[in-house]
Each structure stands twice: as structure tokens, then as C-alpha cells.
Amino acid sequence: MKHQITFVGGQLLPVLVGIKEFSPDKIHFIVSEESKSKISLIKPFLTEKSFSENICNPFEFASIKLACEKILHKIEHGDEVQFNLTGGTKIMVLAAQSIILERSLNGFYINQDDTLLQLPSYSIQKLTSQISVKEFLEISGHQLSSSKTMSDFSSNDFKSVDEIDKFTKSHDKLILQINSKVRNTYDKLSKIPTAGHLEINKQAKLIWTDKNITVQLNGKEVFKIQSPNVRSLFFNASWWELIVAKEISLWSKAKELLIQCELPFKTDTLTTKNEIDVLVNLGGKLIFIECKSGMVKQEDINKMRIVKDTYGGIISKSLLVCRFMPTPTILEKCKELSIDVFFCNAGRTTVNPLSKLINALDKLEKKLTI
């Protein structure tokens, strides 16, 4: 039988990684009075596994060592035993190390670069297990109410995205007028009717149904898109999210790519609390991406900080991907909040403005392993 003795501290992710990596038959959690409540978040991942809870004083060497020795005393001779030293306090690690050396046992410490340090050999081993976005969020008490992947969008959606992109480059002033007119007419995008039309100015007219959007200029059709998602792509500016996601899908380090993520309140799972434009999972570390096709506002940056701190913590990063360079004040605030910024300066050019995005993501990924 394989036993794993693991300390439960502030971060639960290393606990889950250790369980997935070595698949023990029984897990012995060593907790403090403060951390014992977190076991409830781990229990859903322990199907077909047994576990025990053992309380100690996390700052008292003798108390920690005694808790470990009581566990070992109950384990049958010949069973395999290992310690997960990643969580808990430094005193917990010291107590476990002393037992490992005294009893010739094994342990491991999970690093942020997808490796683990084995004890007592102190050799480095590459992690083979990966954590999904669903697992990452659930271990911290959160969940996704909805999200999409690239496969959820049709070829017509991508054709519409390309047409919108071309139209914004050739009629940038008109697009600004259209967006302004729509916002001034409908205080919320959700109030835009299924079908309708708007006079944008003396020359331009916007016409839409549930699956079509056209723009007429001096009575001549200059823009038309058709797909089941045209309203979201055009009115909600999710076309830019899809362009960004399409480029990121080429990145080999992205293990999971989710688009238009909605996260509900814990107390009201039917109401969306936060939204994430694009969420990239590197196998256990997350990158939260905010996509802005127009002006970036202070509240956009505040939202990014809240989302990163709430759902990702120290093993996550935020990236703002915008079509044009933000204002100096926005750049200053992003720097203060450790939010990376990638801007395209997209204009009337045939060059892919996102061609260097993967290079930026590579640099961001390196920051996550330091």
C-alpha cells in the first residue's frame, strides 16, 4: 500500500499535484486548526482513496514530529511511505526532513517550473501530471459556469471575424460612430433587440437580425457578416477575443485554452461574478488575458487585478492584449500591478499585428517559473 503524508497550508494546489503525480492509496493530511477546514475542498478529488486528518501546532517542531510518528506507527511494515513537503510551514518541512533521514524514507518538494525535488537524493524530476482549469478553480473553491473552446466556433464565425477586422481597418471612424450610437441607444448590450436598424449618420445605416449584420453607406452595402454568433462578435466585440485566441492556439505551451469564461458567485451560482476573455492553462499555472479592441479604461485594469488575485494567486499572470497602445496612465498602472501589456498598433497593414504575441507569452511563461 502506498501512503502519502502531506502538509496542508495556504496553497492547496501542491497537495493536489502530489496526489495526482504519485497516486497514493491513502493520504494522511497534517493540518493546523486554521487549515483543517480546507480539507473539504480536497475531498472531491479523493474518489476511491482513503485519508486521515491529523492536527498539530504548525510552529512547534515537537508537535509536528509527534503527529508524523503517530501516522507512521499505524502503517504496516513494508508499505511505501512518502512525504509531500511543499505545503505547510518551514518548521513542518524541517520536522519531516528529520524523520526522512532517521527512518530512510522518501519525500518530494514541488517547484514552480513543473519539476519536483526528491528527498533524500535531492535529484530533480519532471512532473508528468497536469491540472485542468476546472481542477485549478475547484481546489480554491471556485467554478466555471460557462466557457467556450475554439471548436465551439464555426467557420462562418471565423469568416465574420476576418470581415470585422478588415472593416475596422478600412472604416475606423465609422466603427467608432457605430459603437457610440449603439451604446447611446441601448444603455446595456443585453437590451439590443433581436432585429433592428440604426441611422448612424446621414450616410451610414446599421441593419441586423439574429444571424446577419450589414452596414450601408450612401445606400450601398459595404459590410456584411452572417453566423449564429454575429451579435456577440459584433456588438460585444468578442471578435477581437477570437482573433487573440486563434493566435494563442498556435502556442505549444498552452495545454488548455478557454474563451468567454464566466465565473458565478459562490452564494448565487446563477449570477455571473467575473468574466475572463481568454484563459490559458499551462498545465497547472494560469494566464488571464483581457482583450481590448478599443480604449482601455481604469476599470478594465482593476478588474484584471481582482480576477488574477481571486482565481489565480501567485502562480498566475495577467496579460492585456489591445489593438492600440494604451495611454501612459494605463501603462503606468499595469506596471504597478504587474500586468503585462501587448499592443498591436493595428492599422491599415497587411502584417499580422499579433505575430509577436507568442513571443510575449513565452516571456510571460518564464516569469511563472521563477
Secondary structure, DSSP 8 states (H G I E B T S, - for coil): -EEEEEE--S--HHHHHHHHHH--SEEEEEE-TTTGGGHHHHGGG-TT-EEEEEE--TT-HHHHHHHHHHHHHHS-TT-EEEEE-SSS-HHHHHHHHHHHHHHT-EEEEE-TTSEEEEETTTEEEE------HHHHHHTTT---SEEE-GGGS-HHHHHHHHHHHHHHHHSHHHHHHHHHHHHHH-SSGGGS-SSEEEE-SSSEEEEE-SSEEEEEETTEEEEEEESTTHHHHHHS-HHHHHHHHHHHTT-TT-SEEEEEEEEE-SS-TTSEEEEEEEEEE-SS-EEEEEEESS---HHHHHHHHHHIIIIIGGGEEEEEEESS---HHHHHHHHHTTEEEEE----S-SS-TTTTHHHHHHHHHHHHT-
